[in-house]
């Protein structure tokens, strides 16, 4: 009974987790770059594929145009940026998670002086102010971009998509990663993971070279220079053994180096300034072109084109019509000039490579190849400098530099989604920045002087793998206290990088309820205050919980029977069991060491508090100490009171008594060596978090931003619907006015109808010129409906007359073929006839009725005027054609599968013997061999074991004649189907 309940519960659980038919199962990825974004999708029946935008392009500019009455994205926004750059926002990635005093904010303002950037006094971040009504933060603009990307993915996949994996630069810190998650939340996306773009590229590279990965480590460097930044990543590929899926390929990020401001955009800015200088030198205008925002936007667009052309050509001519004051600009630029402008940028190309080697503690000799990623790596000078710095024969170009990150991210999205099953590929990402926990406490020296001691504990070292959980234990606190989560040693960053990095202090954690937990458990032994940390798949650090842990000694109970243990285990699987977490399972990595590596243990031990000196040791040391104390105390009690009297009695006993006494001594020894069991008590501690880097928006702020974005989306949809209706109304008016002069339409309308329709159309056209272009969607739809209703009869008559020739020809052809078929069927001899008389009469009746109806209806229609409603309708012709076709097909199918009737043979003397032979032959075919003979054949086969229980079970399942065996077969089949469902899940 218990097994049936368990199976039924598992089956219900499986059904609950099955996706509903209407649920979305497609997933997407967004490779979010500084200048471009690439979107990829996976849906049932469609493997990993790049989603095309509305212009059928594989990449979309990250640009948003925000006007008072419209909003544009992508190429549409770029088009506006040349005419009105003040309303177009680009390169917003540089402002995410930044405070107003960050150098990158000032740099952005320098590059785009047309934008008015204000400081958010509440959070310390920045926002764009276009007017008092139009104010948007960088996170909100990114939310618009992500919402737009979701729309493109849904249009391409033709189904709703909410689950996404988004790429971010590997050097994004905690504040920047949280900002991307907040933007996705505003966009209504469920983020499965924030994956580092270098990791996504490495995953894409490994997935398509799975066969080349073996147990020997292969080290590959990916050099990614995009529009806004540069990253060098060292990745190790090799196969590893796992408990869940056996031997699988794995990639591990070993080292990362980066330059936040080295990229193609900086080169384009140099070219833009150079072109501005050339224009000023031509002295065609008295004004300085650098003071004209619109002209500088045109120069930036031309500089982007020029950089691309110069990557393949030695020289090129830049030209812009009407750059400023209707003055055209034209100038020749060579590749040598371009390289001279960017000399200092090219000198920074080897920097990320050296950082990556340093962080991985590897040398260039251990790197098998260097692979180029990112659009800016196409600049020839970049490749020359990089090739020289790495000392390789050539640079790898065997990966799609633009789409590799998007394809790797969507593979990860499919792996994280429950709707798809992909081949496992293990990913071990690495934290670029170390994180530590800091806390202070009072100490008392030997001379009685009190002081404050500052302690640091490394939580995640540089390049520590994640996702990972860790625990830090505070052993010396018995009352409420606070500790701090900060970044560790960032000495590997330059001074400029440190300024752009922002605050090195992450969070202040204030704990409450510590003192109360000690008061409630005075009789228990404290195991410290344990803080549980989790760095999740997105690289975001989370403080899961804080608990105060105690241990108490409990009386040893009799060992439970095996059946009881089995019952408890099953009950725990279905809702029972302990609520306490098992540290070894959920937290694979624990860091409970309290003493820093550079300090000795004796320095932290207080003099006046012996309890604290015990608490300072790790849990493992406390447990071993407690066990040794227990072992020392037991012999004192038991040995003094019991062992001496027993010795006197044993002297008078026989040899048998001596043997029994030896056995009792062994039992006593076993009792002494058996440690005393302890019970763990966990008390949750109150946690108050105070963010120190960049304050997160409140839930009210998030909701307000969501509403702001939703209002803009609704406005866009309303505008799109209005434009669609307006275009439809315009097209209907112009097309119908034109049709009134065509012969086929003039033939079916009277002069009165024509005048009425023409008058209405003219009035609607005048209304469109006066009020229509400002009218609302509802009014436009009403006007269109009114005109369509007026012209409906005319359009119907024209459409019917167009359909008559084809429909009548098809009906005549079917009647002819049906008549010929009927005559042929009637000519079949009676002995060979396969059709019944009723079937042939039914077909004849349908042919006659269809012929009569056609002749009468056509004659009636010829009597009517073309301006009258027709009686010969295309739908009636189709119905008659379908009926006739059905009857003929029925008879044709019957003839196709009919068997010829056997011809009777004359009876003679041999007929009886022939029939008897047939009977005997059929009887012989039905003879079933004896069971013992069949078994004897199976046993005689060599090298085969005797039939097992499973084989016997299979034999019984194949026999469907016995009721008991049939019931067993159904039971086994049901269990197999249930197992199959669970396997698929």
FENSUL-V64102 format. One record per residue. N is the residue number from 1. RES is the residue in three letters. PHI is phi as a letter, one per 40 degrees, with the letter a starting at -180 (999 if undefined). Layout:
{{N	RES	PHI} {N	RES	PHI}}
//
This chain:
{{1	UNK	999} {2	UNK	c} {3	UNK	c} {4	UNK	c} {5	UNK	c} {6	UNK	c} {7	UNK	c} {8	UNK	c} {9	UNK	c} {10	UNK	c} {11	UNK	c} {12	UNK	c} {13	UNK	c} {14	UNK	c} {15	UNK	c} {16	UNK	c} {17	UNK	c} {18	UNK	c} {19	UNK	c} {20	UNK	c} {21	UNK	c} {22	UNK	c} {23	UNK	c} {24	UNK	c} {25	UNK	b} {26	UNK	c} {27	UNK	b} {28	UNK	a} {29	UNK	b} {30	UNK	b} {31	UNK	c} {32	UNK	c} {33	UNK	c} {34	UNK	c} {35	UNK	b} {36	UNK	b} {37	UNK	b} {38	UNK	b} {39	UNK	b} {40	UNK	b} {41	UNK	b} {42	UNK	b} {43	UNK	a} {44	UNK	d} {45	UNK	g} {46	UNK	b} {47	UNK	c} {48	UNK	d} {49	UNK	a} {50	UNK	c} {51	UNK	c} {52	UNK	c} {53	UNK	c} {54	UNK	c} {55	UNK	c} {56	UNK	g} {57	UNK	b} {58	UNK	c} {59	UNK	b} {60	UNK	b} {61	UNK	c} {62	UNK	c} {63	UNK	a} {64	UNK	b} {65	UNK	b} {66	UNK	b} {67	UNK	c} {68	UNK	c} {69	UNK	b} {70	UNK	a} {71	UNK	b} {72	UNK	b} {73	UNK	b} {74	UNK	g} {75	UNK	c} {76	UNK	c} {77	UNK	c} {78	UNK	c} {79	UNK	c} {80	UNK	c} {81	UNK	c} {82	UNK	c} {83	UNK	c} {84	UNK	a} {85	UNK	c} {86	UNK	c} {87	UNK	b} {88	UNK	b} {89	UNK	b} {90	UNK	b} {91	UNK	f} {92	UNK	c} {93	UNK	c} {94	UNK	c} {95	UNK	b} {96	UNK	c} {97	UNK	g} {98	UNK	b} {99	UNK	c} {100	UNK	c} {101	UNK	c} {102	UNK	c} {103	UNK	d} {104	UNK	c} {105	UNK	c} {106	UNK	c} {107	UNK	c} {108	UNK	c} {109	UNK	c} {110	UNK	c} {111	UNK	c} {112	UNK	b} {113	UNK	c} {114	UNK	c} {115	UNK	c} {116	UNK	c} {117	UNK	b} {118	UNK	b} {119	UNK	c} {120	UNK	c} {121	UNK	c} {122	UNK	c} {123	UNK	b} {124	UNK	g} {125	UNK	c} {126	UNK	b} {127	UNK	a} {128	UNK	c} {129	UNK	b} {130	UNK	c} {131	UNK	a} {132	UNK	c} {133	UNK	c} {134	UNK	b} {135	UNK	b} {136	UNK	b} {137	UNK	c} {138	UNK	d} {139	UNK	c} {140	UNK	c} {141	UNK	c} {142	UNK	c} {143	UNK	c} {144	UNK	c} {145	UNK	c} {146	UNK	c} {147	UNK	c} {148	UNK	c} {149	UNK	c} {150	UNK	c} {151	UNK	c} {152	UNK	c} {153	UNK	c} {154	UNK	c} {155	UNK	c} {156	UNK	c} {157	UNK	c} {158	UNK	g} {159	UNK	a} {160	UNK	c} {161	UNK	b} {162	UNK	b} {163	UNK	c} {164	UNK	a} {165	UNK	b} {166	UNK	b} {167	UNK	c} {168	UNK	b} {169	UNK	c} {170	UNK	c} {171	UNK	c} {172	UNK	c} {173	UNK	c} {174	UNK	c} {175	UNK	c} {176	UNK	c} {177	UNK	c} {178	UNK	c} {179	UNK	c} {180	UNK	c} {181	UNK	c} {182	UNK	c} {183	UNK	c} {184	UNK	c} {185	UNK	c} {186	UNK	c} {187	UNK	c} {188	UNK	g} {189	UNK	c} {190	UNK	c} {191	UNK	c} {192	UNK	c} {193	UNK	a} {194	UNK	c} {195	UNK	b} {196	UNK	c} {197	UNK	c} {198	UNK	c} {199	UNK	c} {200	UNK	c} {201	UNK	c} {202	UNK	c} {203	UNK	c} {204	UNK	c} {205	UNK	c} {206	UNK	c} {207	UNK	c} {208	UNK	c} {209	UNK	b} {210	UNK	d} {211	UNK	c} {212	UNK	c} {213	UNK	c} {214	UNK	b} {215	UNK	c} {216	UNK	c} {217	UNK	c} {218	UNK	b} {219	UNK	b} {220	UNK	b} {221	UNK	b} {222	UNK	b} {223	UNK	b} {224	UNK	b} {225	UNK	b} {226	UNK	c} {227	UNK	c} {228	UNK	b} {229	UNK	a} {230	UNK	b} {231	UNK	b} {232	UNK	b} {233	UNK	b} {234	UNK	b} {235	UNK	b} {236	UNK	b} {237	UNK	b} {238	UNK	a} {239	UNK	c} {240	UNK	b} {241	UNK	c} {242	UNK	b} {243	UNK	c} {244	UNK	c} {245	UNK	b} {246	UNK	g} {247	UNK	c} {248	UNK	b} {249	UNK	c} {250	UNK	a} {251	UNK	b} {252	UNK	b} {253	UNK	c} {254	UNK	c} {255	UNK	a} {256	UNK	b} {257	UNK	b} {258	UNK	a} {259	UNK	b} {260	UNK	c} {261	UNK	b} {262	UNK	c} {263	UNK	a} {264	UNK	c} {265	UNK	c} {266	UNK	c} {267	UNK	c} {268	UNK	c} {269	UNK	c} {270	UNK	c} {271	UNK	c} {272	UNK	d} {273	UNK	c} {274	UNK	c} {275	UNK	c} {276	UNK	c} {277	UNK	c} {278	UNK	c} {279	UNK	c} {280	UNK	c} {281	UNK	c} {282	UNK	c} {283	UNK	f} {284	UNK	c} {285	UNK	b} {286	UNK	c} {287	UNK	c} {288	UNK	c} {289	UNK	c} {290	UNK	c} {291	UNK	c} {292	UNK	c} {293	UNK	c} {294	UNK	c} {295	UNK	c} {296	UNK	c} {297	UNK	c} {298	UNK	c} {299	UNK	c} {300	UNK	c} {301	UNK	c} {302	UNK	c} {303	UNK	c} {304	UNK	c} {305	UNK	c} {306	UNK	c} {307	UNK	c} {308	UNK	c} {309	UNK	c} {310	UNK	c} {311	UNK	c} {312	UNK	b} {313	UNK	b} {314	UNK	c} {315	UNK	a} {316	UNK	a} {317	UNK	b} {318	UNK	c} {319	UNK	a} {320	UNK	b} {321	UNK	c} {322	UNK	f} {323	UNK	c} {324	UNK	a} {325	UNK	f} {326	UNK	f} {327	UNK	b} {328	UNK	c} {329	UNK	b} {330	UNK	a} {331	UNK	a} {332	UNK	c} {333	UNK	b} {334	UNK	b} {335	UNK	c} {336	UNK	c} {337	UNK	c} {338	UNK	c} {339	UNK	c} {340	UNK	c} {341	UNK	c} {342	UNK	b} {343	UNK	d} {344	UNK	c} {345	UNK	c} {346	UNK	c} {347	UNK	c} {348	UNK	c} {349	UNK	d} {350	UNK	c} {351	UNK	d} {352	UNK	d} {353	UNK	c} {354	UNK	c} {355	UNK	c} {356	UNK	c} {357	UNK	c} {358	UNK	c} {359	UNK	c} {360	UNK	c} {361	UNK	f} {362	UNK	b} {363	UNK	b} {364	UNK	c} {365	UNK	c} {366	UNK	c} {367	UNK	c} {368	UNK	c} {369	UNK	a} {370	UNK	b} {371	UNK	b} {372	UNK	c} {373	UNK	b} {374	UNK	g} {375	UNK	c} {376	UNK	c} {377	UNK	c} {378	UNK	c} {379	UNK	c} {380	UNK	d} {381	UNK	c} {382	UNK	c} {383	UNK	c} {384	UNK	c} {385	UNK	c} {386	UNK	c} {387	UNK	c} {388	UNK	c} {389	UNK	c} {390	UNK	c} {391	UNK	g} {392	UNK	b} {393	UNK	c} {394	UNK	a} {395	UNK	c} {396	UNK	c} {397	UNK	b} {398	UNK	c} {399	UNK	a} {400	UNK	c} {401	UNK	c} {402	UNK	c} {403	UNK	b} {404	UNK	c} {405	UNK	c} {406	UNK	c} {407	UNK	c} {408	UNK	c} {409	UNK	c} {410	UNK	c} {411	UNK	c} {412	UNK	c} {413	UNK	c} {414	UNK	c} {415	UNK	c} {416	UNK	c} {417	UNK	c} {418	UNK	c} {419	UNK	c} {420	UNK	b} {421	UNK	b} {422	UNK	b} {423	UNK	c} {424	UNK	c} {425	UNK	a} {426	UNK	c} {427	UNK	b} {428	UNK	b} {429	UNK	c} {430	UNK	b} {431	UNK	c} {432	UNK	c} {433	UNK	b} {434	UNK	c} {435	UNK	b} {436	UNK	b} {437	UNK	b} {438	UNK	b} {439	UNK	a} {440	UNK	b} {441	UNK	a} {442	UNK	c} {443	UNK	b} {444	UNK	b} {445	UNK	c} {446	UNK	c} {447	UNK	c} {448	UNK	g} {449	UNK	c} {450	UNK	c} {451	UNK	a} {452	UNK	b} {453	UNK	b} {454	UNK	b} {455	UNK	b} {456	UNK	b} {457	UNK	b} {458	UNK	c} {459	UNK	c} {460	UNK	b} {461	UNK	c} {462	UNK	c} {463	UNK	g} {464	UNK	c} {465	UNK	c} {466	UNK	a} {467	UNK	c} {468	UNK	a} {469	UNK	b} {470	UNK	a} {471	UNK	b} {472	UNK	b} {473	UNK	b} {474	UNK	b} {475	UNK	c} {476	UNK	b} {477	UNK	b} {478	UNK	b} {479	UNK	b} {480	UNK	d} {481	UNK	a} {482	UNK	b} {483	UNK	b} {484	UNK	b} {485	UNK	b} {486	UNK	b} {487	UNK	c} {488	UNK	c} {489	UNK	c} {490	UNK	b} {491	UNK	c} {492	UNK	c} {493	UNK	c} {494	UNK	c} {495	UNK	c} {496	UNK	c} {497	UNK	c} {498	UNK	c} {499	UNK	c} {500	UNK	c} {501	UNK	c} {502	UNK	g} {503	UNK	c} {504	UNK	c} {505	UNK	b} {506	UNK	c} {507	UNK	a} {508	UNK	b} {509	UNK	b} {510	UNK	b} {511	UNK	b} {512	UNK	b} {513	UNK	g} {514	UNK	c} {515	UNK	c} {516	UNK	c} {517	UNK	c} {518	UNK	c} {519	UNK	c} {520	UNK	c} {521	UNK	b} {522	UNK	c} {523	UNK	c} {524	UNK	b} {525	UNK	c} {526	UNK	c} {527	UNK	b} {528	UNK	g} {529	UNK	c} {530	UNK	b} {531	UNK	b} {532	UNK	b} {533	UNK	b} {534	UNK	a} {535	UNK	c} {536	UNK	c} {537	UNK	c} {538	UNK	c} {539	UNK	g} {540	UNK	c} {541	UNK	c} {542	UNK	b} {543	UNK	c} {544	UNK	c} {545	UNK	a} {546	UNK	b} {547	UNK	b} {548	UNK	b} {549	UNK	b} {550	UNK	b} {551	UNK	b} {552	UNK	b} {553	UNK	c} {554	UNK	b} {555	UNK	c} {556	UNK	c} {557	UNK	c} {558	UNK	c} {559	UNK	c} {560	UNK	c} {561	UNK	c} {562	UNK	c} {563	UNK	c} {564	UNK	c} {565	UNK	c} {566	UNK	c} {567	UNK	c} {568	UNK	c} {569	UNK	c} {570	UNK	c} {571	UNK	c} {572	UNK	c} {573	UNK	c} {574	UNK	b} {575	UNK	h} {576	UNK	c} {577	UNK	g} {578	UNK	c} {579	UNK	c} {580	UNK	c} {581	UNK	c} {582	UNK	c} {583	UNK	c} {584	UNK	c} {585	UNK	c} {586	UNK	c} {587	UNK	b} {588	UNK	c} {589	UNK	b} {590	UNK	b} {591	UNK	b} {592	UNK	b} {593	UNK	c} {594	UNK	c} {595	UNK	c} {596	UNK	c} {597	UNK	d} {598	UNK	c} {599	UNK	b} {600	UNK	c} {601	UNK	c} {602	UNK	c} {603	UNK	c} {604	UNK	c} {605	UNK	c} {606	UNK	c} {607	UNK	c} {608	UNK	c} {609	UNK	b} {610	UNK	c} {611	UNK	c} {612	UNK	c} {613	UNK	c} {614	UNK	c} {615	UNK	c} {616	UNK	c} {617	UNK	c} {618	UNK	c} {619	UNK	d} {620	UNK	c} {621	UNK	c} {622	UNK	c} {623	UNK	c} {624	UNK	c} {625	UNK	c} {626	UNK	c} {627	UNK	c} {628	UNK	c} {629	UNK	c} {630	UNK	c} {631	UNK	c} {632	UNK	c} {633	UNK	c} {634	UNK	c} {635	UNK	c} {636	UNK	c} {637	UNK	c} {638	UNK	c} {639	UNK	c} {640	UNK	c} {641	UNK	c} {642	UNK	b} {643	UNK	c} {644	UNK	c} {645	UNK	c} {646	UNK	c} {647	UNK	c} {648	UNK	c} {649	UNK	c} {650	UNK	c} {651	UNK	c} {652	UNK	c} {653	UNK	c} {654	UNK	c} {655	UNK	c} {656	UNK	c} {657	UNK	c} {658	UNK	c} {659	UNK	c} {660	UNK	c} {661	UNK	c} {662	UNK	c} {663	UNK	c} {664	UNK	c} {665	UNK	c} {666	UNK	c} {667	UNK	c} {668	UNK	c} {669	UNK	c} {670	UNK	c} {671	UNK	c} {672	UNK	c} {673	UNK	c} {674	UNK	c} {675	UNK	c} {676	UNK	c} {677	UNK	c} {678	UNK	b} {679	UNK	b} {680	UNK	c} {681	UNK	b} {682	UNK	b} {683	UNK	b} {684	UNK	c} {685	UNK	b} {686	UNK	c} {687	UNK	b} {688	UNK	b} {689	UNK	b} {690	UNK	b} {691	UNK	c} {692	UNK	b} {693	UNK	c} {694	UNK	b} {695	UNK	c} {696	UNK	c} {697	UNK	c} {698	UNK	c} {699	UNK	c} {700	UNK	c} {701	UNK	c} {702	UNK	c} {703	UNK	c} {704	UNK	c} {705	UNK	c} {706	UNK	d} {707	UNK	c} {708	UNK	c} {709	UNK	c} {710	UNK	c} {711	UNK	c} {712	UNK	c} {713	UNK	c} {714	UNK	c} {715	UNK	c} {716	UNK	c} {717	UNK	c} {718	UNK	c} {719	UNK	c} {720	UNK	c} {721	UNK	c} {722	UNK	c} {723	UNK	c} {724	UNK	c} {725	UNK	c} {726	UNK	c} {727	UNK	c} {728	UNK	c} {729	UNK	c} {730	UNK	c} {731	UNK	c} {732	UNK	c} {733	UNK	c} {734	UNK	c} {735	UNK	c} {736	UNK	c} {737	UNK	c} {738	UNK	c} {739	UNK	c} {740	UNK	c} {741	UNK	b} {742	UNK	c} {743	UNK	c} {744	UNK	c} {745	UNK	c} {746	UNK	c} {747	UNK	c} {748	UNK	b} {749	UNK	b} {750	UNK	c} {751	UNK	c} {752	UNK	c} {753	UNK	c} {754	UNK	c} {755	UNK	c} {756	UNK	c} {757	UNK	c} {758	UNK	c} {759	UNK	c} {760	UNK	c} {761	UNK	c} {762	UNK	c} {763	UNK	c} {764	UNK	c} {765	UNK	c} {766	UNK	c} {767	UNK	c} {768	UNK	c} {769	UNK	c} {770	UNK	c} {771	UNK	b} {772	UNK	c} {773	UNK	c} {774	UNK	b} {775	UNK	c} {776	UNK	c} {777	UNK	c} {778	UNK	c} {779	UNK	c} {780	UNK	c} {781	UNK	c} {782	UNK	c} {783	UNK	c} {784	UNK	c} {785	UNK	c} {786	UNK	c} {787	UNK	c} {788	UNK	c} {789	UNK	c} {790	UNK	c} {791	UNK	c} {792	UNK	c} {793	UNK	c} {794	UNK	c} {795	UNK	c} {796	UNK	c} {797	UNK	c} {798	UNK	c} {799	UNK	c} {800	UNK	c} {801	UNK	c} {802	UNK	c} {803	UNK	c} {804	UNK	d} {805	UNK	d} {806	UNK	c} {807	UNK	c} {808	UNK	c} {809	UNK	c} {810	UNK	c} {811	UNK	c} {812	UNK	c} {813	UNK	c} {814	UNK	c} {815	UNK	c} {816	UNK	c} {817	UNK	c} {818	UNK	c} {819	UNK	c} {820	UNK	c} {821	UNK	c} {822	UNK	c} {823	UNK	c} {824	UNK	c} {825	UNK	c} {826	UNK	c} {827	UNK	c} {828	UNK	c} {829	UNK	d} {830	UNK	c} {831	UNK	c} {832	UNK	b} {833	UNK	c} {834	UNK	b} {835	UNK	b} {836	UNK	c} {837	UNK	c} {838	UNK	c} {839	UNK	c} {840	UNK	c} {841	UNK	c} {842	UNK	c} {843	UNK	c} {844	UNK	c} {845	UNK	c} {846	UNK	c} {847	UNK	c} {848	UNK	c} {849	UNK	c} {850	UNK	c} {851	UNK	c} {852	UNK	c} {853	UNK	c} {854	UNK	c} {855	UNK	c} {856	UNK	c} {857	UNK	c} {858	UNK	c} {859	UNK	c} {860	UNK	c} {861	UNK	c} {862	UNK	c} {863	UNK	c} {864	UNK	c} {865	UNK	c} {866	UNK	c} {867	UNK	c} {868	UNK	c} {869	UNK	c} {870	UNK	c} {871	UNK	c} {872	UNK	c} {873	UNK	b} {874	UNK	c} {875	UNK	c} {876	UNK	c} {877	UNK	c} {878	UNK	c} {879	UNK	c} {880	UNK	c} {881	UNK	c} {882	UNK	c} {883	UNK	c} {884	UNK	c} {885	UNK	c} {886	UNK	c} {887	UNK	c} {888	UNK	c} {889	UNK	c} {890	UNK	c} {891	UNK	c} {892	UNK	c} {893	UNK	c} {894	UNK	c} {895	UNK	c} {896	UNK	c} {897	UNK	b} {898	UNK	c} {899	UNK	b} {900	UNK	c} {901	UNK	c} {902	UNK	c} {903	UNK	c} {904	UNK	c} {905	UNK	c} {906	UNK	c} {907	UNK	c} {908	UNK	a} {909	UNK	c} {910	UNK	c} {911	UNK	c} {912	UNK	c} {913	UNK	c} {914	UNK	c} {915	UNK	c} {916	UNK	c} {917	UNK	c} {918	UNK	c} {919	UNK	c} {920	UNK	c} {921	UNK	c} {922	UNK	c} {923	UNK	c} {924	UNK	c} {925	UNK	c} {926	UNK	c} {927	UNK	c} {928	UNK	c} {929	UNK	c} {930	UNK	c} {931	UNK	c} {932	UNK	c} {933	UNK	c} {934	UNK	c} {935	UNK	c} {936	UNK	c} {937	UNK	c} {938	UNK	c} {939	UNK	c} {940	UNK	c} {941	UNK	c} {942	UNK	c} {943	UNK	f} {944	UNK	b} {945	UNK	c} {946	UNK	c} {947	UNK	c} {948	UNK	c} {949	UNK	c} {950	UNK	c} {951	UNK	c} {952	UNK	c} {953	UNK	c} {954	UNK	c} {955	UNK	c} {956	UNK	c} {957	UNK	c} {958	UNK	c} {959	UNK	c} {960	UNK	c} {961	UNK	c} {962	UNK	c} {963	UNK	c} {964	UNK	c} {965	UNK	c} {966	UNK	c} {967	UNK	c} {968	UNK	c} {969	UNK	c} {970	UNK	c} {971	UNK	c} {972	UNK	c} {973	UNK	c} {974	UNK	c} {975	UNK	c} {976	UNK	c} {977	UNK	c} {978	UNK	c} {979	UNK	c} {980	UNK	c} {981	UNK	c} {982	UNK	c} {983	UNK	c} {984	UNK	c} {985	UNK	c}}
//
